[in-house]
Amino acid sequence: MKSIQQHVLPLNQIDNLQPVAESLRTLLILPSNIDIAKEFPQTVKYTGDVENVMRDLAETRERFIEGDREDYILFAGKTAVGMSQIALPHYAYLNMDPECPITSSYVCNAPEGSKPYRGQGLGRLSMEVRLDAVNQRFGGYAMTMVKHDNVPSIGLVLSSGFVLTGSNAISGTYTYGNPR
């Protein structure tokens, strides 16, 4: 079976947002992707009509500032199948340094009967891109939070160099690198 080319692009390098909006909207409204809306409630804004999703993506693209907030789109072939972000919160978040970047990512499930998007290495590819940015533009230090039941993501963050530094009843906090 031929593999689908996977890539991750910074949102500020994508001029035509319509195919991205159409893909994300179509995938995020699938019942199999309800876990994304629960873990990343801000993604709900990408489930409306295509014009509104394009507007929301354009607003997100406008907030892209290297070394401060960077958003990425994950692709399987020409289909946008997820997003990721690194951002400085600029406020104390869960007793973390307000200058510690927070990184997050999601990959959508494919429509039923299609080749899956999850479990094909897109999360790892996105992590590699984000850690490269963390090391080059964010001081080599970042954190992420992962729900305890998200075993694939826990494995990914641990194998990428993050260590568990905190936990509550719902999720663990993982840090990468050393504080500045």
C-alpha positions, 0 to 999 in steps of 0.5 A: 500500500502506498503511503500518503505524504505527510507534512507540517506547515506554519499557518503563516505560510498558507495563503489559501485557507479555504481547503484547510477550513473545508478539511478541518471542518469536515473532520472535526464534526465527525463523531469519532473526533469528539475527543478533540473538542473535549481536550481542545475546546477552542477547536469548536470554532473550526466546526462552523460554516466554511466562511467562519472557519476561514475567518477564524484561521485567518485570525489565528494566522494574524497572531502568528509571531515567531518565538511567541506564538506559532501555529501549524497545520498538519497534512496527510497528502493535501488534506489538513488533518490537524493543528499544533501550536507553541505559545508563550502564555504571558501569565502564570499557568498552573504555577508554571513560568509565564515565559514557558511555552506551552505546546499542544497538538491534535490529529483527527480521525479519518472518516470511516472507511478511509486510511487512518490519519492517527497512528501514522506518524503525524503526531511525531512529525508535528512534535519534531517540528515544534521541538525544533522551534522550541530549541531555536526560538523558544529557549529550549524549554516547553511544557505540555499537558496530556490526559491520563487516558491518552496513552499514545500521546503520553508515549509520544511526549516521553519518547520526545524528551519530556518528563512528567513534572506534575499531575492531577486527577485528569492529566499530567504536566510534562516539561521539555528542556531546562528552565531559563 
